[in-house]
Amino acid sequence: MRPEVYEVIRSKSELHQYLRLHPAWYRKLGRDPDLLKQMVQEANVYFGKTLPQRMEQIHKNMNLAMMMIEMMRQVNET
């Protein structure tokens, strides 16, 4: 693996962790360093960092907060 590719991976702990969990990427990046972008995209999906995944998490949190507020209203009414 090229030193500059390895340096990028080491600088971002999530990429390093993803690489350790998916060792096939060692071979892929050793043969074609341009695949780093593809690995970063897969790591983002794996760790839930894509925009749709973040929006889904925000939506879940909002629903939970609204449910808690509704429960507090019901408790106060009784």
N, CA, C and O atoms as CSV, one atom per row, in Angstrom:
chain,resi,resn,atom,element,x,y,z
A,1,MET,N,N,0.857,-1.169,0.000
A,1,MET,CA,C,0.000,0.000,0.000
A,1,MET,C,C,0.904,1.232,0.000
A,1,MET,O,O,1.916,1.277,0.699
A,2,ARG,N,N,0.527,2.207,-0.779
A,2,ARG,CA,C,1.318,3.435,-0.871
A,2,ARG,C,C,1.277,4.192,0.452
A,2,ARG,O,O,0.255,4.211,1.138
A,3,PRO,N,N,2.397,4.811,0.799
A,3,PRO,CA,C,2.451,5.538,2.083
A,3,PRO,C,C,1.418,6.662,2.186
A,3,PRO,O,O,0.868,6.888,3.264
A,4,GLU,N,N,1.145,7.370,1.086
A,4,GLU,CA,C,0.186,8.475,1.169
A,4,GLU,C,C,-1.237,7.954,1.403
A,4,GLU,O,O,-2.028,8.601,2.089
A,5,VAL,N,N,-1.560,6.797,0.842
A,5,VAL,CA,C,-2.880,6.192,1.070
A,5,VAL,C,C,-2.981,5.742,2.519
A,5,VAL,O,O,-3.994,5.969,3.179
A,6,TYR,N,N,-1.931,5.106,3.006
A,6,TYR,CA,C,-1.934,4.640,4.391
A,6,TYR,C,C,-2.011,5.819,5.360
A,6,TYR,O,O,-2.654,5.724,6.405
A,7,GLU,N,N,-1.360,6.922,5.018
A,7,GLU,CA,C,-1.395,8.105,5.877
A,7,GLU,C,C,-2.813,8.672,5.973
A,7,GLU,O,O,-3.238,9.098,7.047
A,8,VAL,N,N,-3.544,8.678,4.856
A,8,VAL,CA,C,-4.938,9.155,4.870
A,8,VAL,C,C,-5.772,8.256,5.765
A,8,VAL,O,O,-6.590,8.737,6.549
A,9,ILE,N,N,-5.567,6.962,5.649
A,9,ILE,CA,C,-6.333,6.003,6.457
A,9,ILE,C,C,-6.007,6.161,7.937
A,9,ILE,O,O,-6.905,6.139,8.779
A,10,ARG,N,N,-4.735,6.319,8.252
A,10,ARG,CA,C,-4.342,6.463,9.657
A,10,ARG,C,C,-4.836,7.786,10.249
A,10,ARG,O,O,-5.070,7.870,11.454
A,11,SER,N,N,-4.994,8.815,9.421
A,11,SER,CA,C,-5.419,10.110,9.946
A,11,SER,C,C,-6.897,10.114,10.332
A,11,SER,O,O,-7.330,10.960,11.115
A,12,LYS,N,N,-7.668,9.181,9.792
A,12,LYS,CA,C,-9.092,9.090,10.110
A,12,LYS,C,C,-9.353,7.749,10.782
A,12,LYS,O,O,-9.270,6.695,10.151
A,13,SER,N,N,-9.664,7.804,12.052
A,13,SER,CA,C,-9.785,6.576,12.839
A,13,SER,C,C,-10.886,5.654,12.321
A,13,SER,O,O,-10.749,4.433,12.394
A,14,GLU,N,N,-11.970,6.218,11.801
A,14,GLU,CA,C,-13.046,5.363,11.284
A,14,GLU,C,C,-12.595,4.585,10.059
A,14,GLU,O,O,-12.949,3.417,9.898
A,15,LEU,N,N,-11.817,5.225,9.196
A,15,LEU,CA,C,-11.296,4.507,8.028
A,15,LEU,C,C,-10.351,3.396,8.461
A,15,LEU,O,O,-10.371,2.298,7.905
A,16,HIS,N,N,-9.535,3.687,9.442
A,16,HIS,CA,C,-8.612,2.669,9.946
A,16,HIS,C,C,-9.381,1.499,10.551
A,16,HIS,O,O,-9.035,0.340,10.325
A,17,GLN,N,N,-10.403,1.800,11.305
A,17,GLN,CA,C,-11.226,0.748,11.898
A,17,GLN,C,C,-11.929,-0.063,10.808
A,17,GLN,O,O,-11.989,-1.290,10.888
A,18,TYR,N,N,-12.459,0.615,9.795
A,18,TYR,CA,C,-13.142,-0.077,8.694
A,18,TYR,C,C,-12.166,-0.991,7.955
A,18,TYR,O,O,-12.513,-2.113,7.586
A,19,LEU,N,N,-10.961,-0.507,7.745
A,19,LEU,CA,C,-9.948,-1.311,7.061
A,19,LEU,C,C,-9.606,-2.557,7.869
A,19,LEU,O,O,-9.398,-3.629,7.301
A,20,ARG,N,N,-9.549,-2.424,9.169
A,20,ARG,CA,C,-9.251,-3.593,10.014
A,20,ARG,C,C,-10.414,-4.586,10.030
A,20,ARG,O,O,-10.199,-5.794,10.140
A,21,LEU,N,N,-11.646,-4.077,9.919
A,21,LEU,CA,C,-12.807,-4.957,9.894
A,21,LEU,C,C,-13.007,-5.625,8.540
A,21,LEU,O,O,-13.615,-6.692,8.456
A,22,HIS,N,N,-12.499,-5.002,7.480
A,22,HIS,CA,C,-12.640,-5.525,6.118
A,22,HIS,C,C,-11.257,-5.636,5.476
A,22,HIS,O,O,-10.874,-4.783,4.676
A,23,PRO,N,N,-10.511,-6.677,5.823
A,23,PRO,CA,C,-9.112,-6.782,5.374
A,23,PRO,C,C,-8.939,-6.963,3.865
A,23,PRO,O,O,-7.822,-6.817,3.369
A,24,ALA,N,N,-9.982,-7.269,3.131
A,24,ALA,CA,C,-9.847,-7.387,1.674
A,24,ALA,C,C,-9.430,-6.061,1.059
A,24,ALA,O,O,-8.852,-6.027,-0.027
A,25,TRP,N,N,-9.726,-4.967,1.756
A,25,TRP,CA,C,-9.355,-3.653,1.241
A,25,TRP,C,C,-7.847,-3.438,1.235
A,25,TRP,O,O,-7.358,-2.623,0.453
A,26,TYR,N,N,-7.093,-4.141,2.081
A,26,TYR,CA,C,-5.633,-4.033,2.037
A,26,TYR,C,C,-5.134,-4.410,0.644
A,26,TYR,O,O,-4.328,-3.698,0.045
A,27,ARG,N,N,-5.621,-5.529,0.148
A,27,ARG,CA,C,-5.198,-6.021,-1.169
A,27,ARG,C,C,-5.685,-5.094,-2.280
A,27,ARG,O,O,-4.934,-4.769,-3.200
A,28,LYS,N,N,-6.955,-4.667,-2.187
A,28,LYS,CA,C,-7.504,-3.797,-3.230
A,28,LYS,C,C,-6.733,-2.483,-3.316
A,28,LYS,O,O,-6.393,-2.028,-4.409
A,29,LEU,N,N,-6.458,-1.872,-2.162
A,29,LEU,CA,C,-5.750,-0.598,-2.164
A,29,LEU,C,C,-4.282,-0.760,-2.545
A,29,LEU,O,O,-3.682,0.155,-3.110
A,30,GLY,N,N,-3.712,-1.896,-2.245
A,30,GLY,CA,C,-2.338,-2.161,-2.656
A,30,GLY,C,C,-2.211,-2.251,-4.164
A,30,GLY,O,O,-1.203,-1.832,-4.734
A,31,ARG,N,N,-3.222,-2.792,-4.806
A,31,ARG,CA,C,-3.195,-2.941,-6.262
A,31,ARG,C,C,-3.655,-1.680,-6.981
A,31,ARG,O,O,-3.121,-1.333,-8.034
A,32,ASP,N,N,-4.649,-0.992,-6.412
A,32,ASP,CA,C,-5.193,0.197,-7.063
A,32,ASP,C,C,-5.514,1.261,-6.010
A,32,ASP,O,O,-6.603,1.249,-5.435
A,33,PRO,N,N,-4.583,2.175,-5.753
A,33,PRO,CA,C,-4.792,3.201,-4.725
A,33,PRO,C,C,-5.951,4.143,-5.030
A,33,PRO,O,O,-6.445,4.822,-4.130
A,34,ASP,N,N,-6.391,4.194,-6.280
A,34,ASP,CA,C,-7.503,5.072,-6.631
A,34,ASP,C,C,-8.832,4.581,-6.053
A,34,ASP,O,O,-9.826,5.305,-6.089
A,35,LEU,N,N,-8.854,3.372,-5.529
A,35,LEU,CA,C,-10.071,2.830,-4.917
A,35,LEU,C,C,-10.323,3.394,-3.519
A,35,LEU,O,O,-11.295,3.024,-2.861
A,36,LEU,N,N,-9.453,4.279,-3.074
A,36,LEU,CA,C,-9.613,4.868,-1.738
A,36,LEU,C,C,-10.955,5.580,-1.612
A,36,LEU,O,O,-11.611,5.479,-0.576
A,37,LYS,N,N,-11.370,6.296,-2.652
A,37,LYS,CA,C,-12.659,6.986,-2.601
A,37,LYS,C,C,-13.805,5.998,-2.426
A,37,LYS,O,O,-14.751,6.257,-1.683
A,38,GLN,N,N,-13.713,4.876,-3.109
A,38,GLN,CA,C,-14.761,3.856,-2.993
A,38,GLN,C,C,-14.788,3.288,-1.572
A,38,GLN,O,O,-15.860,3.054,-1.014
A,39,MET,N,N,-13.615,3.069,-0.993
A,39,MET,CA,C,-13.559,2.556,0.380
A,39,MET,C,C,-14.150,3.575,1.349
A,39,MET,O,O,-14.862,3.205,2.282
A,40,VAL,N,N,-13.857,4.863,1.130
A,40,VAL,CA,C,-14.400,5.913,2.005
A,40,VAL,C,C,-15.924,5.922,1.919
A,40,VAL,O,O,-16.601,6.063,2.937
A,41,GLN,N,N,-16.463,5.774,0.719
A,41,GLN,CA,C,-17.916,5.743,0.555
A,41,GLN,C,C,-18.521,4.542,1.268
A,41,GLN,O,O,-19.539,4.670,1.947
A,42,GLU,N,N,-17.903,3.380,1.118
A,42,GLU,CA,C,-18.416,2.188,1.803
A,42,GLU,C,C,-18.310,2.331,3.311
A,42,GLU,O,O,-19.201,1.892,4.037
A,43,ALA,N,N,-17.243,2.933,3.788
A,43,ALA,CA,C,-17.086,3.144,5.229
A,43,ALA,C,C,-18.158,4.098,5.753
A,43,ALA,O,O,-18.693,3.900,6.844
A,44,ASN,N,N,-18.466,5.123,4.978
A,44,ASN,CA,C,-19.514,6.061,5.398
A,44,ASN,C,C,-20.863,5.363,5.498
A,44,ASN,O,O,-21.629,5.630,6.425
A,45,VAL,N,N,-21.161,4.484,4.570
A,45,VAL,CA,C,-22.414,3.722,4.631
A,45,VAL,C,C,-22.389,2.798,5.842
A,45,VAL,O,O,-23.380,2.686,6.563
A,46,TYR,N,N,-21.261,2.139,6.061
A,46,TYR,CA,C,-21.121,1.196,7.176
A,46,TYR,C,C,-21.333,1.892,8.521
A,46,TYR,O,O,-21.981,1.343,9.412
A,47,PHE,N,N,-20.788,3.095,8.666
A,47,PHE,CA,C,-20.887,3.819,9.931
A,47,PHE,C,C,-22.102,4.739,10.005
A,47,PHE,O,O,-22.275,5.450,10.995
A,48,GLY,N,N,-22.939,4.736,8.982
A,48,GLY,CA,C,-24.159,5.540,9.012
A,48,GLY,C,C,-23.914,7.020,8.849
A,48,GLY,O,O,-24.600,7.831,9.473
A,49,LYS,N,N,-22.968,7.385,8.039
A,49,LYS,CA,C,-22.603,8.785,7.866
A,49,LYS,C,C,-23.174,9.411,6.599
A,49,LYS,O,O,-22.894,10.576,6.314
A,50,THR,N,N,-23.956,8.679,5.845
A,50,THR,CA,C,-24.517,9.255,4.628
A,50,THR,C,C,-25.703,10.151,4.982
A,50,THR,O,O,-26.300,10.013,6.049
A,51,LEU,N,N,-26.030,11.056,4.087
A,51,LEU,CA,C,-27.111,11.999,4.359
A,51,LEU,C,C,-28.451,11.308,4.624
A,51,LEU,O,O,-29.131,11.676,5.581
A,52,PRO,N,N,-28.860,10.317,3.814
A,52,PRO,CA,C,-30.136,9.653,4.127
A,52,PRO,C,C,-30.127,8.949,5.490
A,52,PRO,O,O,-31.139,8.935,6.191
A,53,GLN,N,N,-29.003,8.378,5.855
A,53,GLN,CA,C,-28.921,7.719,7.158
A,53,GLN,C,C,-28.991,8.736,8.290
A,53,GLN,O,O,-29.625,8.483,9.314
A,54,ARG,N,N,-28.347,9.877,8.115
A,54,ARG,CA,C,-28.415,10.921,9.143
A,54,ARG,C,C,-29.823,11.472,9.275
A,54,ARG,O,O,-30.311,11.706,10.381
A,55,MET,N,N,-30.475,11.678,8.131
A,55,MET,CA,C,-31.854,12.187,8.165
A,55,MET,C,C,-32.774,11.186,8.862
A,55,MET,O,O,-33.655,11.581,9.625
A,56,GLU,N,N,-32.580,9.926,8.610
A,56,GLU,CA,C,-33.380,8.888,9.266
A,56,GLU,C,C,-33.172,8.929,10.778
A,56,GLU,O,O,-34.132,8.802,11.539
A,57,GLN,N,N,-31.934,9.104,11.214
A,57,GLN,CA,C,-31.641,9.172,12.646
A,57,GLN,C,C,-32.274,10.413,13.270
A,57,GLN,O,O,-32.813,10.342,14.375
A,58,ILE,N,N,-32.215,11.539,12.581
A,58,ILE,CA,C,-32.845,12.760,13.086
A,58,ILE,C,C,-34.354,12.562,13.195
A,58,ILE,O,O,-34.977,12.984,14.169
A,59,HIS,N,N,-34.929,11.921,12.190
A,59,HIS,CA,C,-36.369,11.661,12.196
A,59,HIS,C,C,-36.757,10.774,13.389
A,59,HIS,O,O,-37.762,11.027,14.053
A,60,LYS,N,N,-35.968,9.754,13.652
A,60,LYS,CA,C,-36.243,8.878,14.798
A,60,LYS,C,C,-36.155,9.652,16.108
A,60,LYS,O,O,-36.991,9.484,16.996
A,61,ASN,N,N,-35.139,10.500,16.222
A,61,ASN,CA,C,-34.976,11.287,17.445
A,61,ASN,C,C,-36.128,12.263,17.641
A,61,ASN,O,O,-36.597,12.463,18.762
A,62,MET,N,N,-36.582,12.869,16.549
A,62,MET,CA,C,-37.715,13.794,16.634
A,62,MET,C,C,-38.983,13.063,17.063
A,62,MET,O,O,-39.738,13.565,17.895
A,63,ASN,N,N,-39.218,11.888,16.504
A,63,ASN,CA,C,-40.389,11.101,16.900
A,63,ASN,C,C,-40.331,10.734,18.376
A,63,ASN,O,O,-41.342,10.793,19.075
A,64,LEU,N,N,-39.154,10.357,18.846
A,64,LEU,CA,C,-38.987,10.014,20.256
A,64,LEU,C,C,-39.259,11.229,21.137
A,64,LEU,O,O,-39.935,11.117,22.159
A,65,ALA,N,N,-38.737,12.383,20.747
A,65,ALA,CA,C,-38.956,13.596,21.531
A,65,ALA,C,C,-40.435,13.971,21.546
A,65,ALA,O,O,-40.967,14.354,22.588
A,66,MET,N,N,-41.097,13.865,20.407
A,66,MET,CA,C,-42.523,14.193,20.352
A,66,MET,C,C,-43.345,13.231,21.206
A,66,MET,O,O,-44.313,13.640,21.847
A,67,MET,N,N,-42.965,11.965,21.216
A,67,MET,CA,C,-43.668,10.987,22.042
A,67,MET,C,C,-43.483,11.317,23.530
A,67,MET,O,O,-44.429,11.212,24.312
A,68,MET,N,N,-42.276,11.713,23.915
A,68,MET,CA,C,-42.011,12.073,25.306
A,68,MET,C,C,-42.814,13.311,25.716
A,68,MET,O,O,-43.351,13.366,26.822
A,69,ILE,N,N,-42.894,14.292,24.833
A,69,ILE,CA,C,-43.674,15.499,25.120
A,69,ILE,C,C,-45.142,15.145,25.288
A,69,ILE,O,O,-45.807,15.645,26.195
A,70,GLU,N,N,-45.642,14.291,24.422
A,70,GLU,CA,C,-47.048,13.874,24.517
A,70,GLU,C,C,-47.308,13.127,25.817
A,70,GLU,O,O,-48.358,13.311,26.433
A,71,MET,N,N,-46.379,12.298,26.238
A,71,MET,CA,C,-46.535,11.581,27.508
A,71,MET,C,C,-46.545,12.556,28.677
A,71,MET,O,O,-47.313,12.384,29.624
A,72,MET,N,N,-45.693,13.583,28.616
A,72,MET,CA,C,-45.657,14.574,29.688
A,72,MET,C,C,-46.978,15.346,29.750
A,72,MET,O,O,-47.466,15.655,30.837
A,73,ARG,N,N,-47.548,15.653,28.598
A,73,ARG,CA,C,-48.847,16.347,28.574
A,73,ARG,C,C,-49.921,15.499,29.216
A,73,ARG,O,O,-50.729,16.003,29.997
A,74,GLN,N,N,-49.939,14.200,28.893
A,74,GLN,CA,C,-50.945,13.316,29.449
A,74,GLN,C,C,-50.799,13.169,30.954
A,74,GLN,O,O,-51.800,13.095,31.667
A,75,VAL,N,N,-49.578,13.125,31.443
A,75,VAL,CA,C,-49.340,13.012,32.879
A,75,VAL,C,C,-49.808,14.288,33.571
A,75,VAL,O,O,-50.399,14.213,34.648
A,76,ASN,N,N,-49.565,15.437,32.990
A,76,ASN,CA,C,-49.962,16.712,33.587
A,76,ASN,C,C,-51.474,16.903,33.581
A,76,ASN,O,O,-52.010,17.586,34.454
A,77,GLU,N,N,-52.169,16.315,32.616
A,77,GLU,CA,C,-53.632,16.460,32.538
A,77,GLU,C,C,-54.340,15.646,33.625
A,77,GLU,O,O,-55.450,15.996,34.026
A,78,THR,N,N,-53.733,14.594,34.096
A,78,THR,CA,C,-54.403,13.761,35.102
A,78,THR,C,C,-54.161,14.220,36.498
A,78,THR,O,O,-54.664,13.613,37.443
